[in-house]
Amino acid sequence: MAAGSKATRPPLHSSIFRDLGRCFRNGLFAGAHMLGFTVAGESVPGSLVGSSAAIVNGICFIIGGALQAVPGLLPADAPDLADYGHALLMMPILLLLGAIAGFFIKDTATAPHP
């Protein structure tokens, strides 16, 4: 930077609204995460509901741990900020895929009798 020149920064309000939008989007799409427990509970007899919930919970921990480790392994030897941004693109992509997959879950509820 040349002497006497100021670095231009985005206005504070635009970055706050962008970040709030990202938080809202992540929270909205992550709501589909709980459907795994419901699907597993409805897929087994009543005596195995606790075991199915434990298996789903274990899988969530394993996949969650992998999703935290993988972005750190993807960038090159001397990464810059853009490399990490590209590596972290997998997170919103997986959130979107999970939300789309939620539309394909069959409803097993029975209709109430009049």
Salt bridges, closest charged atoms under 4 A:
ASP19 OD1 - ARG18 NE 3.64
ASP19 OD1 - ARG22 NH1 3.96
